Amino acid sequence: MIEAPPRGAWAIEVKRSTAPRLARGFHHACEDIRPAKRYVVHPGEDRFRLANGVEAISLPELMRELAALDREGAAR
């Protein structure tokens, strides 16, 4: 989990498979935390939606998302 004020928490799970399947624990954690974003990082380049609002994303793309948060925070 990453805290991304003011946007809230992000739930992130990392997988080695290009066809990622989320662990049951990820879903349970999301029920408890209620994150603003839910990501599963995979080694492919595609970005696509999975069930329950989870987005599959590459590590470079996730890093760009985090960098954008950092720029937004610095602008305040």
C-alpha positions as CSV (number, residue, x, y, z in Angstrom):
1,M,0.0,0.0,0.0
2,I,1.1,3.5,-0.8
3,E,-0.3,6.6,0.9
4,A,-0.9,9.3,-1.8
5,P,-2.3,12.3,-0.1
6,P,-4.7,13.9,-0.9
7,R,-5.8,11.1,-3.2
8,G,-5.8,8.4,-0.6
9,A,-4.2,5.0,-0.4
10,W,-3.2,2.9,-3.4
11,A,-3.1,-0.9,-3.2
12,I,-0.3,-2.5,-5.3
13,E,0.5,-6.1,-5.9
14,V,3.5,-7.2,-8.0
15,K,3.4,-10.3,-10.2
16,R,5.9,-12.0,-12.5
17,S,3.2,-13.3,-14.9
18,T,2.1,-11.3,-18.0
19,A,-1.4,-12.7,-17.2
20,P,-1.6,-11.7,-13.6
21,R,-4.1,-13.3,-11.1
22,L,-4.6,-11.5,-7.8
23,A,-4.3,-13.3,-4.5
24,R,-7.3,-13.6,-2.3
25,G,-5.3,-11.5,0.3
26,F,-5.2,-8.6,-2.1
27,H,-9.0,-8.5,-2.3
28,H,-9.4,-8.8,1.5
29,A,-6.9,-6.0,2.0
30,C,-8.8,-3.8,-0.4
31,E,-12.0,-4.5,1.5
32,D,-10.3,-3.3,4.7
33,I,-8.4,-0.4,3.3
34,R,-10.7,0.8,0.5
35,P,-7.9,2.2,-1.6
36,A,-8.5,5.0,-4.1
37,K,-6.6,3.0,-6.8
38,R,-5.8,-0.7,-7.1
39,Y,-2.9,-1.9,-9.3
40,V,-1.3,-5.1,-10.1
41,V,2.2,-4.6,-11.6
42,H,3.2,-7.1,-14.3
43,P,6.2,-7.5,-16.6
44,G,4.3,-6.8,-19.8
45,E,3.8,-3.4,-21.5
46,D,0.0,-3.3,-21.7
47,R,-2.3,-1.5,-19.3
48,F,-5.7,-3.2,-18.8
49,R,-8.5,-3.5,-16.4
50,L,-9.2,-6.6,-14.3
51,A,-12.2,-7.3,-12.0
52,N,-13.2,-5.1,-9.1
53,G,-11.6,-1.9,-10.2
54,V,-8.0,-3.4,-10.4
55,E,-5.8,-2.1,-13.2
56,A,-2.9,-4.2,-14.5
57,I,0.1,-1.9,-15.2
58,S,3.8,-2.2,-16.1
59,L,6.4,-1.0,-13.6
60,P,7.5,1.9,-15.8
61,E,3.9,3.1,-16.1
62,L,3.4,2.9,-12.4
63,M,6.6,4.9,-11.9
64,R,5.2,7.6,-14.2
65,E,2.0,7.6,-12.1
66,L,4.0,8.0,-8.9
67,A,6.2,10.8,-10.5
68,A,3.0,12.6,-11.4
69,L,1.9,12.5,-7.8
70,D,5.2,13.8,-6.7
71,R,4.9,16.7,-9.2
72,E,1.4,17.5,-8.0
73,G,2.6,17.5,-4.3
74,A,5.5,19.8,-5.2
75,A,3.2,22.3,-6.9
76,R,1.3,22.9,-3.7
